[in-house]
């Protein structure tokens, strides 16, 4: 999965000379949590709702309302934005972008080309949407989860067993994250199984391997 296929293209942006007041109104109106900051089409910074809150005068300020409005109108984004923000390229993978978000505790990444031109933005929502798609969740069907020895050929055995029951495969994912050494967990989502065939497949899988669970899900498409 490539970032360019899942990013939000042509995102709303501001310049580094945009006033803080305008940025606050824009975020509130569009319900954004972050805004890319550009100069001559190139990314120069990012500003988040947290940046704006931290830069806003305290409620305990002695400034009157006119002074507050003047301050917010005069303060420019370049004075509070994060410069040289972390970014990804359109041909980076969504998985790589998700790893960066997790490691740096951020919920969105600007997408830029080799010249620094802003092409889009990839948010946590975009990442969730991509992973839901690759997992085939919206297609429903039956999901089988197994813990298998990390031995060549075992997954093929499971696939052949389900195909012989008439299953059509939607997705197949594996993980070593929670499995003990020498094992891996395998998650298979299939369709076209009657309830009887699904149960028969479950019984046969359980008799031959370590079956973690079987879940019948409705089509959400």
Secondary structure, DSSP 8 states (H G I E B T S, - for coil): -BGGGTSEES--EEETTSBHHHHHHHHHHHT-SEEEEEETTEEEEEEEHHHHHHHS--TT----HHHHHHHHHH-BGGGTSEES--EE-TTSBHHHHHHHHHHHT-SEEEEE-TT-BEEEEEEHHHHHHHHHHHHTGGG-EEEEEEEEES-TTHHHHHHHHHHHTT-EEEEEEEE-SSS-TTEEEEEEEEES--HHHHHHHHHHHHHHSEEEEEEEE----
